[in-house]
Amino acid sequence: MTDLLKNKATEGFAGLYGYQPTGVWSAPGRVNLIGEHTDYNEGFVFPFAINRRTFAAVALRNDSVARVASAFSPEVIDIELDKIDRATVSGWSAYPLGVAWALKQIGNATQTGFDIFIESDVPVGAGLSSSAAIECAVAVALNELWSVGLELRQLARFGQLAENEIVGAPTGIMDQSASLLGQLDHAVFLDCRDLSSEVIELGFAREGLELLIIDTKVEHRHADGGYASRRAACEAGAAALGLPSLRDATSADLDRASQLLDDVTFRRVRHVITENDRVLQAIETLKTKGPRAIGGLLYESHKSMRDDFEISIDELDTAVETALQHGAIGARMTGGGFGGAAIALCPVERIGEITLAVEAAFKDLGFAKPDIFGVTAAPGAHRE
């Protein structure tokens, strides 16, 4: 599939622009194994890059025009580099153009215009960070072609800057870090306070396990302010506890928090505190007991998001419970919530049964047919 998409990106570029690209760069989507809504609380996350990728065929121009196009949209966006801002770009093109804007802030290279054509098999709206895959593919391309000279870890900050300032999404740095730093059969343990990271072996293949993605086909419903209200509750909880962020809270603070906070804010705070603990436990468990021992932590994470953070929906709960009933070692919703995907860590020999059972359960309840597929931990962004 990699060669196919790389070739399609090259052919799409040549067909549209009439010449060959300088090269093709790619970056993976990501799935978060555990650690949800902890990133903007300066906590811990544990994502891995997946074997679904975005490919960017790129060439520099000899003027200051940026042109971006993709296989998934008929439009070609054409804009002067110095005209890029939140008011002038929108839709999917804000991701690649936002990265160009962010890197241009460094100002240490001759930053000419460029032509880009994008191909991808990262599902959109499933919580697998198709947006970060675009950002990171373009970031590694321009980092090389513009001779910016940043390390992968530094590029993650510019992807986040693009998303915050040009796309207008108040996201953390997890998605870009996973997409840039991923390695085969490893996940990235990221401390969102100091951005230190450690690559941890998963050992799924060795243990005969695969991670199933169960895409509910329910688009993320953040428009009602659900995401923003959760973030505000976390900030209010930290302030009431006299802490700079919930990263500084521990389970020892829960009794005091229950006295100080209203019920809803307390439950939001409890999720973040216990989720940080679960990330650390998951990493210790992987190192000492192996991946078959983390299932309980995955399900505890789901229950916390369902009951305390209240970001799950019926489709996600159905996917998780059905997968567990049919042999999954652990399962939980992943991503921001209010839609998107669940994950299930499964013995390879049970994947067929789990897939059929989830599809049947969705049909019985009148839900849309889910898209179910396995992913493996893949290498991060690079030039093909």
DOLOKOL-230119 format. One line per 3 residues: number of its first residue (from 1); their letters; for each residue x, z, y of N, C-alpha, C. Coordinates in steps of 0.1 Angstrom, whole numbers, plus 5000, padded with zeros to 4 digits. Example, Ala and Ser with C-alpha at 12.3 -4.5 7.8 and 13.67 -1.06 7.14 Angstrom:
2
1> AS> 5132/5078/4943/5123/5078/4955/5132/5078/4967 ~ 5128/5071/4978/5137/5071/4989/5129/5079/5000
//
This chain:
384
1> MTD> 5008/5000/4988/5000/5000/5000/5009/5000/5013 ~ 5020/5007/5012/5029/5008/5024/5034/4994/5028 ~ 5038/4986/5018/5043/4972/5021/5032/4963/5026
4> LLK> 5020/4965/5020/5008/4957/5025/5005/4960/5039 ~ 5004/4973/5043/5001/4976/5057/5012/4973/5067 ~ 5024/4974/5062/5035/4970/5071/5035/4955/5074
7> NKA> 5032/4947/5063/5031/4933/5065/5019/4929/5074 ~ 5008/4936/5072/4996/4933/5080/4999/4937/5095 ~ 5006/4947/5097/5010/4951/5111/5018/4940/5117
10> TEG> 5028/4935/5109/5037/4925/5114/5029/4912/5117 ~ 5021/4908/5107/5013/4896/5109/5003/4897/5120 ~ 4997/4909/5122/4987/4911/5133/4994/4909/5146
13> FAG> 5006/4915/5147/5014/4914/5159/5017/4899/5163 ~ 5023/4892/5153/5027/4878/5155/5015/4869/5158 ~ 5003/4872/5151/4992/4864/5154/4986/4866/5168
16> LYG> 4987/4878/5173/4981/4881/5186/4990/4878/5197 ~ 5003/4881/5196/5012/4880/5207/5021/4867/5206 ~ 5021/4860/5195/5028/4848/5194/5043/4849/5191
19> YQP> 5048/4860/5188/5062/4862/5184/5064/4874/5174 ~ 5076/4875/5169/5078/4886/5159/5081/4899/5165 ~ 5076/4910/5160/5080/4923/5165/5095/4927/5163
22> TGV> 5100/4936/5170/5114/4940/5168/5114/4948/5155 ~ 5104/4956/5152/5104/4963/5140/5090/4970/5138 ~ 5089/4977/5127/5076/4984/5124/5080/4999/5121
25> WSA> 5073/5008/5128/5075/5022/5126/5062/5028/5120 ~ 5063/5038/5112/5051/5044/5107/5051/5059/5107 ~ 5040/5065/5107/5038/5080/5107/5026/5083/5099
28> PGR> 5027/5094/5091/5015/5098/5083/5005/5107/5090 ~ 4993/5106/5084/4983/5116/5088/4988/5130/5082 ~ 4980/5140/5084/4984/5153/5078/4971/5160/5073
31> VNL> 4973/5169/5064/4963/5178/5060/4969/5193/5062 ~ 4960/5202/5066/4965/5215/5068/4961/5223/5055 ~ 4971/5228/5048/4969/5235/5036/4962/5248/5038
34> IGE> 4967/5255/5048/4961/5268/5052/4967/5272/5066 ~ 4958/5279/5074/4962/5283/5088/4954/5275/5098 ~ 4941/5279/5099/4932/5272/5108/4928/5279/5120
37> HTD> 4929/5272/5131/4926/5278/5145/4936/5289/5148 ~ 4947/5289/5142/4958/5298/5145/4968/5292/5155 ~ 4968/5279/5155/4979/5272/5163/4978/5276/5178
40> YNE> 4966/5275/5184/4965/5278/5198/4965/5293/5201 ~ 4966/5301/5191/4968/5315/5192/4982/5319/5189 ~ 4991/5309/5190/5006/5311/5188/5009/5317/5174
43> GFV> 5001/5313/5164/5002/5319/5151/5010/5309/5141 ~ 5006/5310/5128/5013/5303/5118/5004/5292/5112 ~ 5009/5281/5109/5002/5270/5102/5011/5264/5091
46> FPF> 5004/5258/5081/5012/5253/5070/5006/5239/5065 ~ 5008/5229/5073/5003/5215/5070/5014/5207/5062 ~ 5009/5196/5057/5018/5186/5051/5014/5172/5055
49> AIN> 5024/5164/5056/5022/5149/5059/5016/5143/5046 ~ 5007/5134/5047/5000/5128/5035/5004/5113/5034 ~ 5002/5108/5022/5005/5094/5019/4994/5085/5023
52> RRT> 4989/5087/5035/4981/5077/5043/4988/5076/5056 ~ 4990/5064/5061/4999/5062/5072/4994/5052/5082 ~ 4999/5053/5094/4997/5044/5105/5010/5036/5108
55> FAA> 5008/5023/5109/5020/5014/5111/5019/5008/5125 ~ 5030/5009/5133/5030/5003/5146/5041/4992/5147 ~ 5037/4980/5148/5047/4969/5150/5049/4968/5165
58> VAL> 5062/4969/5170/5065/4970/5184/5076/4961/5188 ~ 5075/4956/5200/5086/4949/5207/5086/4952/5222 ~ 5098/4953/5228/5098/4955/5242/5096/4942/5249
61> RND> 5091/4943/5262/5089/4932/5270/5099/4932/5281 ~ 5100/4922/5290/5110/4923/5301/5103/4925/5314 ~ 5091/4930/5313/5084/4935/5325/5079/4949/5323
64> SVA> 5069/4953/5332/5065/4967/5331/5051/4968/5325 ~ 5046/4958/5318/5033/4958/5312/5033/4963/5298 ~ 5023/4972/5295/5021/4977/5281/5009/4971/5276
67> RVA> 5010/4965/5264/4998/4959/5257/4997/4966/5243 ~ 4985/4970/5241/4983/4977/5227/4970/4971/5221 ~ 4971/4968/5208/4960/4963/5201/4961/4969/5187
70> SAF> 4950/4967/5179/4949/4973/5166/4940/4965/5157 ~ 4941/4967/5144/4933/4961/5134/4919/4966/5134 ~ 4917/4978/5140/4904/4985/5139/4896/4984/5152
73> SPE> 4900/4976/5162/4893/4974/5174/4896/4959/5179 ~ 4886/4952/5184/4888/4939/5189/4895/4938/5202 ~ 4895/4949/5210/4901/4948/5223/4916/4949/5224
76> VID> 4922/4942/5234/4936/4943/5237/4937/4950/5250 ~ 4943/4961/5251/4945/4969/5263/4958/4964/5270 ~ 4957/4961/5283/4968/4955/5291/4969/4964/5303
79> IEL> 4980/4971/5305/4981/4980/5317/4996/4981/5321 ~ 4998/4982/5334/5011/4985/5339/5015/5000/5336 ~ 5028/5002/5332/5032/5015/5327/5029/5026/5338
82> DKI> 5032/5023/5350/5030/5033/5360/5016/5035/5364 ~ 5006/5028/5358/4992/5030/5361/4985/5038/5350 ~ 4993/5043/5340/4987/5050/5329/4984/5065/5334
85> DRA> 4971/5068/5334/4967/5082/5336/4954/5085/5329 ~ 4949/5097/5330/4937/5100/5323/4925/5092/5328 ~ 4925/5088/5340/4914/5080/5346/4914/5065/5342
88> TVS> 4926/5060/5338/4927/5046/5336/4927/5042/5321 ~ 4929/5051/5312/4929/5048/5298/4918/5057/5290 ~ 4913/5051/5280/4903/5058/5272/4902/5053/5258
91> GWS> 4894/5060/5249/4893/5055/5236/4906/5057/5228 ~ 4907/5049/5217/4919/5050/5209/4932/5047/5216 ~ 4932/5038/5226/4944/5034/5232/4950/5045/5240
94> AYP> 4943/5056/5243/4949/5067/5250/4960/5074/5242 ~ 4959/5072/5229/4970/5079/5221/4983/5072/5222 ~ 4984/5059/5220/4997/5052/5222/5002/5052/5236
97> LGV> 4992/5049/5245/4996/5048/5259/5000/5062/5265 ~ 4993/5072/5260/4996/5086/5264/5011/5090/5260 ~ 5015/5085/5248/5029/5088/5244/5039/5081/5253
100> AWA> 5036/5069/5257/5045/5061/5266/5045/5069/5279 ~ 5034/5073/5284/5033/5081/5297/5042/5094/5295 ~ 5040/5101/5284/5048/5114/5282/5063/5111/5282
103> LKQ> 5067/5101/5274/5081/5098/5273/5087/5093/5286 ~ 5079/5087/5294/5083/5082/5307/5087/5093/5317 ~ 5081/5105/5314/5084/5116/5323/5099/5120/5322
106> IGN> 5105/5117/5311/5119/5121/5309/5128/5113/5319 ~ 5125/5100/5320/5131/5092/5330/5146/5089/5328 ~ 5151/5090/5316/5166/5089/5314/5169/5076/5307
109> ATQ> 5160/5066/5307/5163/5053/5300/5155/5042/5308 ~ 5160/5030/5306/5153/5018/5311/5140/5016/5303 ~ 5129/5020/5309/5117/5020/5301/5108/5008/5305
112> TGF> 5110/4997/5298/5103/4985/5301/5090/4985/5294 ~ 5081/4975/5297/5069/4974/5290/5071/4971/5275 ~ 5060/4970/5268/5060/4967/5253/5047/4961/5248
115> DIF> 5048/4955/5237/5036/4951/5229/5036/4959/5216 ~ 5024/4963/5213/5022/4971/5201/5010/4966/5193 ~ 5011/4965/5180/4999/4962/5171/4999/4973/5160
118> IES> 4987/4979/5158/4986/4990/5149/4977/4987/5137 ~ 4982/4991/5126/4974/4991/5113/4974/5005/5108 ~ 4963/5009/5101/4963/5023/5095/4954/5024/5083
121> DVP> 4957/5033/5074/4947/5037/5064/4945/5052/5064 ~ 4948/5058/5076/4944/5072/5077/4929/5073/5082 ~ 4921/5079/5074/4906/5080/5077/4904/5086/5091
124> VGA> 4895/5080/5099/4892/5086/5112/4880/5096/5111 ~ 4882/5107/5118/4871/5117/5118/4870/5126/5106 ~ 4880/5126/5098/4880/5134/5086/4888/5147/5087
127> GLS> 4894/5148/5099/4903/5160/5101/4917/5158/5095 ~ 4921/5145/5093/4934/5142/5088/4944/5137/5098 ~ 4940/5139/5111/4948/5136/5122/4953/5121/5123
130> SSA> 4943/5112/5123/4946/5098/5125/4952/5096/5139 ~ 4948/5105/5149/4953/5104/5162/4968/5107/5163 ~ 4972/5118/5157/4986/5122/5157/4995/5111/5150
133> AIE> 4989/5105/5139/4997/5094/5132/5000/5083/5142 ~ 4990/5079/5150/4992/5069/5160/5003/5073/5170 ~ 5001/5085/5175/5011/5091/5185/5025/5091/5180
136> CAV> 5027/5096/5167/5040/5098/5162/5047/5084/5158 ~ 5039/5075/5153/5044/5061/5150/5050/5055/5163 ~ 5042/5056/5174/5046/5050/5187/5058/5058/5193
139> AVA> 5057/5071/5191/5068/5080/5196/5082/5077/5190 ~ 5082/5075/5177/5095/5072/5171/5100/5058/5174 ~ 5090/5049/5176/5094/5035/5180/5100/5035/5194
142> LNE> 5093/5041/5204/5097/5041/5218/5110/5050/5220 ~ 5111/5060/5212/5123/5069/5212/5135/5061/5209 ~ 5134/5051/5199/5145/5043/5195/5146/5031/5205
145> LWS> 5136/5024/5208/5137/5012/5216/5140/5015/5231 ~ 5135/5026/5236/5139/5030/5250/5152/5038/5250 ~ 5158/5041/5239/5170/5049/5238/5168/5063/5245
148> VGL> 5157/5069/5242/5154/5082/5248/5162/5093/5242 ~ 5165/5092/5228/5174/5102/5222/5169/5115/5219 ~ 5156/5117/5217/5150/5130/5213/5150/5131/5198
151> ELR> 5152/5144/5193/5150/5147/5179/5135/5148/5176 ~ 5132/5147/5163/5118/5146/5158/5111/5159/5163 ~ 5117/5170/5163/5111/5183/5167/5107/5182/5181
154> QLA> 5116/5176/5190/5112/5174/5204/5101/5164/5206 ~ 5101/5154/5198/5091/5144/5200/5077/5150/5198 ~ 5076/5160/5190/5062/5166/5187/5057/5171/5200
157> RFG> 5065/5177/5209/5060/5182/5222/5055/5171/5230 ~ 5061/5159/5230/5056/5148/5238/5043/5142/5233 ~ 5041/5143/5219/5028/5139/5214/5017/5148/5218
160> QLA> 5020/5161/5218/5011/5171/5223/5008/5169/5238 ~ 5018/5167/5246/5017/5164/5260/5007/5153/5263 ~ 5009/5142/5255/5001/5130/5256/4986/5134/5254
163> ENE> 4984/5141/5243/4970/5145/5239/4964/5154/5249 ~ 4972/5163/5255/4966/5173/5264/4963/5166/5278 ~ 4973/5158/5283/4972/5153/5296/4965/5139/5298
166> IVG> 4967/5131/5288/4961/5117/5289/4948/5116/5281 ~ 4948/5121/5268/4936/5120/5260/4926/5131/5265 ~ 4932/5142/5270/4923/5153/5275/4918/5162/5265
169> APT> 4925/5163/5253/4922/5173/5243/4931/5185/5243 ~ 4925/5197/5242/4934/5209/5244/4940/5213/5230 ~ 4947/5204/5224/4952/5206/5210/4966/5213/5210
172> GIM> 4969/5219/5199/4982/5225/5197/4992/5215/5192 ~ 5003/5219/5186/5014/5210/5183/5015/5208/5168 ~ 5006/5214/5160/5007/5213/5146/5006/5199/5140
175> DQS> 4997/5191/5145/4995/5178/5139/5008/5169/5141 ~ 5013/5169/5153/5025/5161/5155/5037/5166/5147 ~ 5038/5179/5146/5049/5185/5139/5049/5181/5124
178> ASL> 5037/5181/5118/5036/5178/5104/5039/5163/5102 ~ 5033/5154/5111/5035/5140/5110/5050/5136/5111 ~ 5057/5143/5120/5071/5140/5122/5081/5146/5112
181> LGQ> 5078/5158/5108/5088/5166/5100/5085/5166/5085 ~ 5074/5159/5080/5070/5160/5066/5081/5155/5057 ~ 5081/5160/5045/5090/5155/5034/5082/5154/5021
184> LDH> 5087/5146/5012/5081/5144/4999/5079/5158/4992 ~ 5067/5161/4987/5063/5173/4980/5067/5186/4987 ~ 5067/5185/5000/5070/5197/5008/5059/5198/5019
187> AVF> 5057/5211/5024/5048/5213/5035/5057/5219/5046 ~ 5052/5219/5059/5059/5224/5070/5053/5237/5075 ~ 5061/5248/5073/5057/5261/5078/5061/5262/5093
190> LDC> 5051/5262/5101/5054/5261/5116/5049/5274/5123 ~ 5059/5280/5131/5055/5291/5139/5052/5285/5153 ~ 5039/5286/5156/5034/5279/5169/5038/5287/5181
193> RDL> 5045/5298/5180/5050/5305/5192/5063/5299/5196 ~ 5073/5299/5187/5086/5294/5191/5089/5280/5186 ~ 5080/5274/5178/5081/5261/5172/5092/5260/5162
196> SSE> 5096/5271/5157/5106/5271/5146/5098/5266/5134 ~ 5105/5259/5125/5098/5254/5113/5107/5255/5100 ~ 5101/5256/5089/5108/5256/5076/5100/5247/5067
199> VIE> 5107/5238/5060/5101/5229/5050/5101/5236/5037 ~ 5089/5238/5031/5087/5246/5019/5083/5237/5007 ~ 5089/5238/4996/5085/5230/4984/5071/5234/4979
202> LGF> 5063/5224/4977/5049/5227/4971/5049/5228/4956 ~ 5056/5219/4950/5056/5219/4935/5043/5214/4928 ~ 5035/5207/4936/5022/5203/4930/5024/5194/4918
205> ARE> 5033/5184/4920/5035/5174/4909/5040/5181/4896 ~ 5050/5189/4898/5056/5196/4887/5046/5205/4879 ~ 5036/5210/4886/5026/5219/4880/5013/5211/4876
208> GLE> 5014/5198/4877/5002/5190/4873/4990/5191/4882 ~ 4993/5193/4895/4982/5195/4905/4982/5184/4915 ~ 4970/5182/4920/4968/5172/4931/4958/5178/4941
211> LLI> 4960/5175/4954/4951/5179/4964/4941/5169/4967 ~ 4928/5172/4964/4917/5163/4967/4912/5165/4981 ~ 4910/5154/4988/4903/5154/5001/4889/5150/4999
214> IDT> 4880/5159/5004/4865/5156/5003/4860/5154/5017 ~ 4860/5141/5021/4856/5137/5035/4840/5137/5035 ~ 4834/5146/5042/4820/5147/5042/4813/5136/5049
217> KVE> 4820/5128/5057/4815/5117/5065/4807/5123/5077 ~ 4808/5136/5079/4801/5141/5091/4812/5142/5102 ~ 4810/5134/5113/4819/5134/5124/4820/5148/5130
220> HRH> 4832/5152/5134/4834/5165/5140/4824/5166/5152 ~ 4817/5177/5152/4808/5179/5163/4814/5189/5173 ~ 4824/5185/5181/4830/5194/5191/4823/5193/5204
223> ADG> 4814/5183/5205/4808/5180/5218/4799/5192/5224 ~ 4794/5200/5214/4786/5211/5219/4794/5223/5224 ~ 4807/5221/5225/4816/5232/5230/4820/5242/5220
226> GYA> 4817/5239/5207/4821/5248/5196/4835/5252/5196 ~ 4844/5242/5197/4858/5244/5197/4862/5252/5209 ~ 4858/5248/5221/4862/5255/5233/4857/5270/5233
229> SRR> 4845/5272/5228/4840/5286/5228/4848/5295/5218 ~ 4852/5289/5207/4861/5297/5198/4874/5301/5205 ~ 4880/5291/5211/4892/5293/5218/4891/5304/5229
232> AAC> 4880/5303/5237/4877/5313/5247/4875/5327/5241 ~ 4868/5328/5230/4866/5341/5223/4879/5347/5219 ~ 4888/5339/5214/4902/5344/5210/4909/5349/5222
235> EAG> 4909/5342/5233/4916/5346/5245/4910/5359/5250 ~ 4896/5360/5250/4890/5372/5255/4893/5384/5246 ~ 4894/5382/5233/4897/5392/5223/4911/5397/5226
238> AAA> 4921/5388/5228/4935/5392/5230/4936/5401/5243 ~ 4929/5396/5253/4929/5403/5266/4923/5417/5265 ~ 4912/5418/5258/4906/5431/5256/4915/5441/5248
241> LGL> 4923/5435/5239/4933/5444/5232/4946/5446/5239 ~ 4947/5440/5251/4959/5441/5259/4971/5434/5254 ~ 4968/5423/5247/4979/5415/5241/4980/5401/5247
244> PSL> 4992/5396/5248/4994/5382/5253/4987/5372/5245 ~ 4986/5373/5232/4978/5364/5224/4975/5371/5210 ~ 4966/5365/5203/4963/5372/5190/4974/5371/5180
247> RDA> 4985/5364/5183/4996/5364/5174/5002/5378/5174 ~ 5000/5386/5184/5006/5399/5185/4997/5410/5179 ~ 4985/5406/5174/4976/5415/5167/4979/5415/5152
250> TSA> 4977/5427/5146/4978/5428/5131/4966/5434/5126 ~ 4965/5435/5112/4954/5441/5106/4952/5455/5110 ~ 4963/5462/5115/4961/5476/5120/4953/5476/5133
253> DLD> 4952/5465/5140/4944/5465/5152/4929/5463/5150 ~ 4925/5460/5138/4911/5456/5135/4901/5468/5138 ~ 4905/5480/5135/4896/5491/5138/4894/5492/5153
256> RAS> 4904/5492/5161/4903/5493/5175/4895/5481/5181 ~ 4898/5469/5175/4891/5457/5180/4876/5458/5177 ~ 4872/5464/5166/4858/5466/5163/4851/5475/5173
259> QLL> 4858/5485/5179/4853/5494/5189/4851/5487/5202 ~ 4861/5479/5205/4862/5473/5219/4854/5460/5221 ~ 4852/5453/5210/4846/5439/5211/4832/5438/5206
262> DDV> 4824/5429/5212/4811/5426/5207/4813/5420/5193 ~ 4802/5419/5185/4803/5415/5171/4809/5401/5169 ~ 4804/5392/5178/4809/5378/5176/4824/5377/5179
265> TFR> 4828/5382/5191/4842/5382/5194/4851/5389/5184 ~ 4846/5400/5179/4854/5407/5168/4856/5398/5156 ~ 4845/5391/5152/4847/5383/5140/4856/5371/5142
268> RVR> 4856/5366/5154/4865/5355/5158/4880/5360/5157 ~ 4882/5372/5162/4895/5378/5162/4900/5381/5148 ~ 4890/5387/5140/4894/5390/5126/4898/5378/5118
271> HVI> 4891/5366/5121/4895/5354/5114/4910/5351/5117 ~ 4914/5351/5129/4927/5347/5133/4938/5357/5127 ~ 4935/5370/5128/4945/5380/5123/4946/5378/5108
274> TEN> 4935/5377/5101/4936/5376/5086/4942/5362/5082 ~ 4939/5352/5090/4944/5338/5086/4959/5338/5088 ~ 4964/5344/5098/4979/5344/5099/4985/5351/5087
277> DRV> 4979/5362/5083/4984/5369/5071/4983/5360/5059 ~ 4972/5353/5057/4971/5344/5046/4982/5333/5045 ~ 4985/5328/5057/4996/5318/5057/5009/5324/5052
280> LQA> 5012/5335/5056/5025/5342/5052/5024/5345/5037 ~ 5012/5350/5032/5011/5353/5018/5012/5340/5010 ~ 5006/5329/5015/5007/5316/5007/5021/5312/5005
283> IET> 5029/5313/5016/5043/5308/5015/5051/5317/5005 ~ 5049/5330/5006/5055/5340/4997/5051/5337/4982 ~ 5038/5334/4980/5033/5332/4967/5039/5319/4961
286> LKT> 5039/5308/4970/5045/5296/4965/5060/5298/4960 ~ 5067/5306/4968/5081/5308/4965/5083/5316/4952 ~ 5074/5326/4950/5076/5335/4939/5068/5332/4926
289> KGP> 5056/5327/4928/5047/5325/4917/5043/5310/4914 ~ 5045/5302/4925/5041/5288/4923/5028/5284/4928 ~ 5024/5271/4929/5012/5267/4935/4999/5271/4928
292> RAI> 4999/5274/4915/4987/5277/4909/4982/5291/4913 ~ 4990/5299/4920/4986/5312/4924/4981/5313/4938 ~ 4980/5302/4945/4975/5303/4959/4960/5300/4960
295> GGL> 4953/5297/4949/4939/5293/4950/4930/5303/4957 ~ 4932/5316/4954/4924/5327/4960/4926/5327/4975 ~ 4938/5325/4980/4940/5325/4994/4933/5313/5001
298> LYE> 4932/5302/4995/4925/5290/5000/4910/5294/5002 ~ 4905/5300/4992/4890/5303/4992/4887/5314/5002 ~ 4896/5324/5003/4895/5334/5013/4895/5328/5027
301> SHK> 4904/5319/5029/4904/5312/5042/4891/5305/5045 ~ 4885/5298/5035/4872/5292/5037/4861/5302/5041 ~ 4861/5313/5034/4850/5323/5036/4852/5328/5051
304> SMR> 4864/5330/5055/4866/5335/5068/4862/5325/5079 ~ 4864/5312/5076/4860/5302/5086/4845/5301/5086 ~ 4839/5303/5074/4824/5302/5073/4817/5313/5079
307> DDF> 4822/5325/5077/4815/5337/5081/4819/5343/5094 ~ 4833/5344/5096/4838/5350/5108/4839/5340/5120 ~ 4845/5328/5117/4847/5318/5128/4835/5309/5129
310> EIS> 4827/5308/5119/4814/5301/5119/4816/5286/5124 ~ 4825/5279/5116/4828/5265/5120/4825/5256/5108 ~ 4821/5262/5096/4817/5254/5085/4803/5248/5087
313> IDE> 4800/5238/5078/4786/5233/5078/4782/5232/5063 ~ 4769/5229/5061/4764/5229/5047/4772/5219/5038 ~ 4776/5208/5043/4783/5198/5035/4796/5203/5031
316> LDT> 4803/5210/5040/4817/5216/5036/4815/5227/5026 ~ 4805/5236/5028/4803/5247/5019/4800/5241/5005 ~ 4792/5231/5004/4788/5225/4992/4800/5219/4985
319> AVE> 4809/5212/4992/4821/5206/4986/4830/5217/4980 ~ 4832/5228/4988/4841/5238/4983/4835/5245/4971 ~ 4822/5249/4971/4817/5257/4960/4816/5248/4948
322> TAL> 4812/5235/4949/4811/5227/4938/4824/5224/4931 ~ 4834/5222/4939/4848/5219/4934/4853/5231/4926 ~ 4850/5243/4931/4855/5256/4925/4847/5257/4911
325> QHG> 4834/5254/4911/4826/5256/4899/4831/5246/4888 ~ 4838/5235/4892/4841/5225/4882/4856/5224/4880 ~ 4864/5235/4883/4877/5236/4879/4888/5235/4889
328> AIG> 4885/5234/4902/4895/5235/4912/4901/5249/4913 ~ 4914/5250/4915/4921/5262/4916/4918/5270/4929 ~ 4916/5262/4939/4912/5268/4952/4907/5256/4961
331> ARM> 4899/5260/4971/4893/5250/4980/4889/5256/4993 ~ 4889/5248/5003/4884/5253/5016/4882/5241/5026 ~ 4874/5244/5036/4873/5233/5046/4887/5233/5054
334> TGG> 4890/5221/5060/4903/5220/5067/4900/5213/5080 ~ 4908/5216/5090/4906/5210/5103/4898/5219/5112 ~ 4894/5213/5123/4887/5220/5134/4873/5226/5130
337> GFG> 4867/5219/5121/4854/5224/5117/4842/5215/5123 ~ 4830/5220/5120/4818/5213/5125/4817/5199/5119 ~ 4823/5197/5107/4823/5183/5101/4837/5181/5095
340> GAA> 4840/5168/5092/4853/5165/5087/4854/5168/5071 ~ 4865/5173/5067/4868/5173/5053/4871/5187/5047 ~ 4869/5188/5034/4873/5200/5026/4885/5195/5018
343> IAL> 4893/5205/5013/4903/5202/5004/4901/5210/4991 ~ 4906/5205/4980/4905/5212/4967/4918/5210/4960 ~ 4924/5221/4956/4937/5220/4948/4933/5220/4933
346> CPV> 4935/5209/4927/4929/5206/4914/4940/5203/4903 ~ 4938/5208/4891/4945/5202/4879/4942/5187/4878 ~ 4952/5179/4876/4950/5165/4875/4939/5161/4865
349> ERI> 4938/5168/4854/4929/5164/4844/4914/5168/4847 ~ 4912/5175/4858/4898/5179/4862/4893/5171/4874 ~ 4902/5162/4879/4898/5155/4892/4886/5146/4890
352> GEI> 4885/5139/4878/4873/5131/4876/4860/5139/4876 ~ 4860/5150/4869/4849/5159/4868/4845/5164/4881 ~ 4855/5169/4889/4852/5175/4902/4846/5164/4912
355> TLA> 4852/5152/4911/4847/5142/4920/4833/5138/4917 ~ 4829/5137/4904/4815/5133/4900/4806/5144/4904 ~ 4810/5157/4902/4802/5168/4905/4799/5169/4920
358> VEA> 4809/5167/4928/4806/5168/4943/4797/5157/4947 ~ 4800/5145/4942/4791/5133/4946/4777/5136/4942 ~ 4775/5142/4930/4761/5145/4925/4754/5156/4934
361> AFK> 4762/5166/4937/4757/5177/4946/4752/5171/4959 ~ 4761/5163/4965/4757/5157/4978/4745/5149/4977 ~ 4744/5141/4967/4732/5132/4965/4719/5141/4963
364> DLG> 4720/5151/4955/4708/5160/4953/4704/5167/4966 ~ 4713/5169/4975/4709/5176/4987/4706/5167/4999 ~ 4707/5153/4996/4704/5143/5006/4715/5141/5016
367> FAK> 4727/5145/5013/4738/5143/5022/4743/5129/5020 ~ 4751/5124/5030/4758/5111/5029/4768/5112/5018 ~ 4770/5100/5011/4780/5100/5000/4794/5104/5006
370> PDI> 4801/5114/5000/4814/5117/5005/4825/5107/5001 ~ 4835/5107/5008/4847/5099/5004/4857/5109/4998 ~ 4860/5107/4985/4869/5117/4978/4882/5109/4973
373> FGV> 4893/5115/4977/4906/5108/4972/4917/5119/4972 ~ 4927/5116/4964/4938/5125/4963/4949/5122/4973 ~ 4956/5132/4977/4968/5129/4986/4980/5137/4981
376> TAA> 4992/5131/4984/5004/5138/4980/5012/5140/4993 ~ 5021/5150/4993/5029/5153/5004/5040/5142/5006 ~ 5040/5136/5018/5048/5123/5020/5058/5125/5031
379> PGA> 5068/5116/5032/5078/5117/5043/5071/5115/5056 ~ 5078/5121/5067/5073/5120/5080/5076/5106/5087 ~ 5074/5106/5100/5076/5093/5108/5090/5088/5107
382> HRE> 5090/5074/5106/5103/5067/5105/5102/5052/5108 ~ 5113/5046/5110/5113/5031/5110/5112/5026/5096 ~ 5103/5016/5094/5102/5010/5081/5114/5001/5078
//
